[in-house]
Amino acid sequence: MQNSEIVLVGGSGKTGGRIIKRLEARGLNVRAASRSSARPFDWEDRSTWRGALEGASSAYVAFQPDLSVAWAAEAIGALAKVAVDCGLAHIVLLSGRGEEGAQRSEAALKASGLDTTILRASWFCQNFSEGAFVEQIIGGRLQLPAGEISEPFIDADDIADAAVAALADPRHRNKVYELTGPRALTFRQAVAEIAAAAGRPIEYEQVSMADFTGALAAAGLPQGLIDLLEELFGQVLDGRNSRVMGGVAEILCRPATDFSQYARRTATNGIWSA
């Protein structure tokens, strides 16, 4: 493994950057593959795939925009065939919990014959600090179409640690890990913990799906992204994924990071200051 190359498809995302730093710290040969990398990779331009994968022995794959979109499974299957042609032996796939599209993508990857490690992750804690919700949090009020359904939010650092373990240790090949935090919270409870950590009032307001999607459209978000968020909040966030799972402890032999730990750590960076 020390003399082989690992490629990160989606290396500029929330997990990719974290994984690269960890692999480099171990002295492993790693490179990112994204639209802006030296060897570019674009999910919508398949002519870039071979050049991005050549020379690698394994890969971490984070699909954009989400495995629930209609064309994801076919794309994952096609990428796996290119990976086989390029001589890769192992792919670690960042997957989702309770999404039919994610399950189809996992099956398409496994059908390639490659060794696989599937990391099924719950909603990221970092959506509140690095993603879709951060601007509203800074503004003091998060408005979402989510009620009392709880979600065991996962710290992206835990996902990165799990991915590194899967890439560096062959014992994790051909396994599936359900990665969640150690405690399920509603979005209202999560916002309350962020407010306490940030030391300032931040409110949560449940809104209708129509108001939510209308606000997204007014903000200029593309219809495809609006449709994706509507599916995630309207279908996937229905309680099917509320159960806390032990995948982090299985693969890392330590507890998962609690949301309160994430909130306190993140608050020290000042990202949530008004």
N, C-alpha and C positions, 0 to 999 in steps of 0.2 A: 504493500500500500504506500510506503514512503516514496517510491519512485514512480507512482502512477498519478495521473491528473484527474481532478474532480472538477466537473463543470456545473455551475449553478444557473439553471434556466429560470430567470426571474431574479437574478442576483442583485437587483437594485430595489427590491421590495422590502417590506417590514421584516421578513425573516432572512432574506438573502444576505443583506449586509451584515447582519449579526453572525450568520453562519460563516461567511468568509473570514471575518476577524478571528473566530474560534479555530478554524482549520489552519489559518496562517500561523496562529500561536502554537499549534502543534507541529509546525514545520512541514505541513502537507502542501502539495502543489495544487493550487486551486485557481480558477478563473471564473468571472461572471460572464453570463451571456444574456444580454438585453439589447434593446434597440440602439442604445448609445455605447455599447462596449466595442472594443477593438475588433472583435469578431462578432458582428451584430446578430441578434436573434429576434425575430418578429413572428409572433403566432400567426399573423395574417399574411405573411410572406414566406411561404415554405421553401423558397429558394435559399433562404438564409440558414435553414436548419442543419444541413450537413456540415457546412463550414464551422458552425458553432460547436458541433459535437465531436468533430474529428480530433483524434489524439487523446481523448478522454477514456478512462476505464469505468467511470461511474458518474452519476449525475443526480442532482437534487432538482426537482421540477415543481415549480409553483405556477399554475395556470392562471392566465389573465383573460377576462375579468373574473370569472368564477366557474367552477366545474359544473354548476347547475345550468349554464347556458346550453342551448340545443346542440351546438356543434362541438362541444368540448370532448365528448367521448371519442368521436371520430378523429379529432385532432390528436388526442393522446395516443390512440392506436397507431396513427400515421407516424407520430414522433418516435414511438417505440420501434417501429420497423426501421426507421433511419438509424436509430441507436444501435440496433442489431447489426446493420450493415457497416456501421462505423467501428464495431468491435467493443462496444460497451457491454459490461457484464451485469450491471446493477443500477437500478433507478430507485431513488427515494421520492415518493410522491406526497406532496402536501394535499390532503383531501379534506372533505367536510363531513360533518355528522348529519345523518338523517336526510341527505339530499339524494334523490334518485339519480340525478345527473352525475354526482360524484361516484355513486356505486357503479354506474355504467362505465365511467372512466377508469375506475379501478379494474374492472373486468377486462377492458380493452388492453390495459397495460399488462396484466397477468397473462393474457392470451399470446403475448409476444414471445414467451419463453424466457425472458430475462428474469434474473433474481430481482425481487422487489421488496421494498419496505413501505408500508402504507401508514402515514401519520394522519389520523382523522382528528382534526382540531375543532374545538368549540370556538365561539366568537372571541376575537382577540381583545384583551384589555386595552391594547394600544389603539383601538378604534377611537378611544376617548382622548388620546393625546397625540396621535400621529395620523389619524385617519378622518373618516367622514364626520365625526361628531365634535372635533376639537374646537372649531370656530364657535359653535353654539355654546359649548362649555365655557369658553373664554367670555362670551357675551352674557353669561349668567343664567341661561335657560336652554335646556335641551328639550326639543319637541319631537316625539316619535310616536308611531302608532303601535306601541307596545304597552300592555297592561301589567297584569300580575303574574305572567309567565316568567319563571326564573331561568337563568342561564349560568352555567359554571365557567365564567370567563377565564381564558387561558392567557398567561403571560407569554409574549412572543419570545422572550429569552428562554423560557422552558422549551418552546418548540425548537429554537435554534440548538439548544443543548441536545435535544432528542435527535435532531437531524444529524448532528456531528457524530453522535454515538452510532447511529445507523450507518453512516458513511465510513466510519473508521473501524468498526468491529463487525466481522462477518457473522457473528452469532445473531445479529438482528435481521438477517436476510430472510425473506419470505415470511414475514410476520406483519401483523396489523396491530397498531397501538392507538387506543382511544385516549386522546390528550385533552384533559379538562383541568380547570382549577379545582381546589379542594372543597369549594363551597359554592352553591348556586345562589345568585342574587337576581332580583328584578332590576330593570333599568333604573327605577326610582331609587332603590337601595344603593345601586352602584353610584349614582349621582350624589346621593347623600354622603357616601364615603369619600368621594372626590372633594366635595365641599368641605368636609371636616379636615381633610389633609391639606387643602389649599388655604384654609382659614378664611374663607369668604363665602357669602351666600350664593349658591347655585341651585336653581330649581329644575324639577322635571315636570313636564306636562305631557299627558297622553293626548294625542290628537287623532282625528279620523284618518283613514287611509287616503281619502279624497283630498283632505287638506294637506297631508304629507306629500303626496305625489304632485299636487298643484304647486306647492312651494318649491319643490325640486325643479319643476318645469319652468317656473318663473325665474329661478336662479340660473337657468341656462344649461342644466345637466342634459346630456344626450338621452334620448328615449330608451335606448338599450339599457343604460345604467338604471334609469327609473324603473323599468320593468323588472330588473334583477332585484332591486331593493324591495319592490312590492312583493315579489315572490318570497324573499327571505323573511320579511316581516309578516306577510299574510298567510304563508303556508308553513315554512320551516320552523318559525318561532311559535309553535303551538303546544309546547310541552314535551315533545318527543325527545328533546335533547337535554332536558333538565337534570337528568341523573348524573351524578358525579362518578367518573370512571378513574381507574387506577393506572392508566397508561404511563404517566410520568414516573411514578414509582417503579413500574415494571422495567422501563428502559434505563432510568437514571439512578435507581436505588436511593432516591431521596424524595421528600414530599414535593408536591407542586406548590408554586408560589401563590399565596392567598391574595385576593384582590386588594385587601387593605395594605399589604406590603407593597404591591405595585403602586397604589395611590400615594403612599407616603414617599416612596422613592422618587416618583415622577414629580411630585409637588416641589421637591427641593430644587428642581431644574427651572422652576418659574414659568413653565409652559402654560399654566392655568391662571396666571395673574391677569387681573382685569386690565 
